[in-house]
Amino acid sequence: MTDLTALSYTSEHEWIALEGDIATVGITDFAAEKLGDVVFVELPAAESAVSAGDVCGEIESTKSVGELYAPLTGTVIDVNDAVVDDPSLVNAEPFAGGWLIKIRVEGDLPGDLLDRAAYEDLTA
């Protein structure tokens, strides 16, 4: 189990695990539950540039279609092809096998990232 207190969160219900300048990004358990059964995930191509706050993909469930937002500015260095092939991983393992992309971060981190307690307050 991932230590959820070691992650950063966005108000768009994404989590970020930062190791050096590499950020692994996924959607939270709260978002996965609200979406319902995820049936389709579209992710940006590896080596593509992303900017914090910009749309970088799409996630579709039996309930709705939503956009994925880049939480950080940088270059996508890896995408989770397993999630593209089996979108249900987003629901089953949002903090493990259901991660979405890895970004090599450029510049400063956004100042509006949340810790776990603040994220739980947001979703309460």
Secondary structure, 3 states (H helix, E strand, C coil): CCCHHHCEECCCCEEEEEECCEEEEEECHHHHHHHCCEEEEECCCCCCEECCCCEEEEEEECCCEEEEECCCCEEEEEECHHHHHCCCHHHHCCCCCCCCEEEEECCCCCCCCECHHHHHHHHC
